[in-house]
Amino acid sequence: MEHVPPPAEELARLDRELAELDARRAQLLTRRAWLLAALRPPAPTAAPGWNPSAWGAPAAGRPGPPAQPWGYVPPKRPSAPRSAQNVLLTLGGLLLTVAAVAFTLVSWGSMGIGGRSAVLAAVTVGALAAPAVLLRRGLTATAEALAALALVLTLLDAYAVHAVAAPDTDGLGFTAVAAAVLAALWTAYGLALGRLHLPLPAAVVLAQWPLLFGAWAAGAPALVVGWALLATAVLDGAIALWGKGTGARVTACVGGSVMAFSALMVGLTLSVTASGPLGALAPGALLLTAAAAALAGAWRAPRGFARAGGVVAGLAVVAAVGGVPAAAVPEDWAVLAYLSAGLALTAVVRTGLQRNAVLGVLVASAAVVAGALAGALPGLAAVLLGPVTLLSDVWAGSPEGFRAALGSTLPWTGLAATPVVLAVSAGLLGAAYRWWPSLARIAAPLIAREEPGPGGAAAYGAGPAGSAEPGPGGAAAYGAGPAGSAGAPGAGTPEAGGAAVPGAGGEPGAGTAGTGGTPAPGASGAGAPGAPGASGEPWYAGGRAGAPWFAGGAPAARRRPSGASLRGAAGAGAAVLGWGALLLAGAVLDVPYAVAVAGETALVAGLLALAVRGTGSGREGSAAVPVTALVTALAGAVSAGLLSLASEGTSYAVFGALAALFAGAAVRAGAGVERAVFAVAATVGCTVLTGFAGRSLGLAPHEAAPLMLLVPALTVLFGARLRRNPAALPVELTGALGALVAVGLAVPDAPFLALVLALCGVLAAGAAVRPERRPVAAYLAAALFVLATWVRLAASEVSFPEAYTLPVTVPALMVGFLRRRKDPEASSWTAYGPGLAATLLPSLAVAWTDPDWQRPLLLGVSALVITLLGARYRLQALLLLGGAVLALDGLHELAPYVVQVAGALPRWLPPALAGLLLLVVGATYEQRLRDARRLKDVLGRMR
């Protein structure tokens, strides 16, 4: 009879067997991935002297690390910590170095010349020879320590030779010669003992000084010093590209960067301070040579360094070429020379320079243009914000010129070239917007090296020499062979019937899979619909964005802006810069005040026309121009409005024109946010006009407050006419803000404040007639009416407000009672809240200032009755209003006695009681929290 195990035992057995199968599968997958990586052909070297593994690709000639299955734990390797050994070697070398320095500086004079030479020669030769012996015995760390000691000894030898053998020699000249000799010595030493890490970086450091100190020793001018710095930087660049060892290359990169920066600063300073065009030619030659060296290095450098070299080269060319005409023109116009040189750099897209270097040069061009535009910001800010000073003296009279109205102390004559800079930039951006397709075709050769070919997506390191160019068809993989042969049969492809493994060399080449292989994810064939590059349109040409330059890089493609967005940004920039150029031109020319005001108003009209024309076009990326025009028009309207405050007639004319322009734009614009913005701006302009009318009539601010309610009343009617139009609510809210301004103006005079509050209540009641506004406007109207009543009573110095509030409270409570009988679910706040508040709150305010006891007593009894009724019938409004009034009334009555008792108590007792209270609350915190939640639930269930 066959034994059938229990279900639990059988389940445990199945779990163990499945775990063993998973472990065996993981081992097989690991072995298979390793075999695929071993069969992959070695990739060609990307660039001599550079390790592509530092840039995200496998090292040249080595297969990439295979992907491990989930849960794989690499075996632990035995390690021998050398921290103690390193500490001992470092301390030993340091002590020997100190001893050598002490011997050279202190004990040197007690020995003869022969003894000195013999000691120094013996110690130095021994220190230089010992590392070779130690390396043969495998003592690398000890050899490094003795090499460091030898380096210090050679420096001491140089000092000793200068102090004894050539004491009269110039220090800088001797240092230059010694540095050159030591650099050559340590270079040979480092090449001979290639396993040492210190000699070659030390030689690079020593090589930084011979030319610089030699130029200083010879008393050479600053230009010669710049050439010495540049020559040293070029030498460092050569070492960084072709040098041996990472330490030497990194040191050369750092040293070359410092020397190149110093040389560029010397050339730039000499170019800027040149007395004429001829004097700027020599520094220009230095800068151009530096640019050529940077571009030459960019050909061999990785992407990041190549782009940095392009940036440096571009800036150097601008400084060199622009410095010559800048020296011939007045200082205020020199910016145009540099701007022209920066714009001329864009012609680099038609050259055959390396792609990353070209991108760096374009970045330099953009930086030059941005710097020129940044110089226009102070003047533009003065034009826009200068009229704010007119707020302190409105309608004081028209000034003579534009600058007088601005009240700015800027040197306007020094900004003469600023409008030209803005105009040139605006014209170029406008031309780019107008002829964008042609510009895209011009830039196509540059981007084509990044875009995939017709066969698939390119990847980093694919194609010849590890460049970013794809092969002729096929999806080139990371570190693939020449001509995109990553998917060639037999070259890392999966076996027949297998599937290509991403990252394991199984990507198909030439747009097809291997023998029976399946294309890997991210690789596209030539005939794939929508494949990147199949349409021939680059991502910047205004259509759909193309594929990124790396395989499977869809996220980067989403991050890249579309051509329509770039074109819209160019158009928006042209509009803003053109507007700023015209504004600054008026300030620089100091046009008459009337011309300036009319010009700013006309600019606002033009911007509104541009915004309305582009609104609702529905084209992708086309919103940039109209939105920018709208924002600029708003800023221009504010500036023009402030500028018009100098004259009464001008203020009416400008604000009237602005209100009409924005209203017309709201009518012509399509339904949406733009129409609402236009309508709100028109409403604000009309509100300002009503304020002007009050000032012209000679009314005090509180007397002009009712006049300010004219526009809010029109907005209520306008909202009733538009109903659910999207522009209705913003316009009504703007009118409400105008009403709030009217209330603020009426605050100094209580009777006018009561009148304004009552009129606002009427407007709110009128808005509450509409069902969509009733939930908010009805409560607001009731509150405004009650508040107006209280203010009116206070203004009339009424001592018995109940005589006026009770006739309102009783009918209100009756109406609320009938409402509750008809609809038991109605809120008590709606039914009884307004009626109770109309009497309780004014009575409480009077009771707090009443010295008698009758009113507080009657108010307290009434509040107690209301509270009990609210608790009995579970009415939230009665309970809370009655309880709050009762508590405040009781506090008012008990306050004097509390003060007397507090004065009689010892001073330590109140803090002690407070601490005891905190302890009790803290000890019963959870219980108090539950009580608070329970009270909240009880109040929430009330009506």
Buried (B, 14 or more C-beta within 10 A) or exposed (E): EEEEEEEEEEEEEEEEEEEEEEEEEBEEBBEBBBEBBEBBBEBBBBBEBBBBEEEEBBBBEEBBEBBBBEEEEEEEEEEEEEEEBEEEBBEBBBEBBEEBBEBBEEEBEEEEEEEBBEBBEEBBEEBBEBBBEBBEEEBBEBBBBBBBBBBBBBBBBBBBBBEBEEEEBEEBBBBBBBBBBBBBBBBEBBEEBEEBBBBBBBBBBBBBBBBBBBBBBBEBEEBBBBBBBBBBBBBBBBBBBBBBBEBBBBBBBBBBBBBBEBBBEBBBEBBBEBEEBEBBBBBBBBBBBBBBBBBBBBBBBBBEBBBBBBBBBBBBBBBBBBBBBBBBBEEBBBBBBBBBBBBBBBEBBEEEBBBBBBBBBBBBBBBBBEBBBEBBEBBBEBBBBBBBBBEEEEBEEBBEBBBEBBBBEBEBEEBBBBBBBBBBBBBBBBBBBBEBEEBBEBBBBBBBBBBBBBBBBBBBBBBEEBBBBBBEBBBBBBBBBBBBBBBBBEBBBBEEEBEBBBBBBBBBBBBBBBEEBBBBEBBBBBEBEEBBBBEEBBBBBBBBBBBBBBBBBEEEBEEBBBBBBBBBBBBBBBBBBBBBBBBBBBBBBBBBBEEBBBBBBBBBBBBBBBBBBBBBEEEBBBBBBBBBBBBBBBBBBBBBBBBBBBBBEBBBBBBBBBBBBBBBBBEBBEEEBBBBBBBBBBBBBBBBBBBBBBBEEEBEBBBBBBBBBBBBBBBBEBBBEBEEBEBBBBBBBBBBBBBEBBBBBBBEBBEBBBBBBBBBBBBBBBBBEBEEBEEEBBBBBBBBBBBBBBBBBBBEEBEEBBEBBBEBBEEBBEBBEEBBEEEEEBBBBBBBBBBBBBBBBBBBBBBBEBEEEEBBEBBBEBBBEBBEBBBEEBBBBBBBBBBBBBEBBBEBBEEEEEEEEEEEEEEEEEEEEEEEEEEEEEEEEEEEEEEEEEEEEEEEEBB
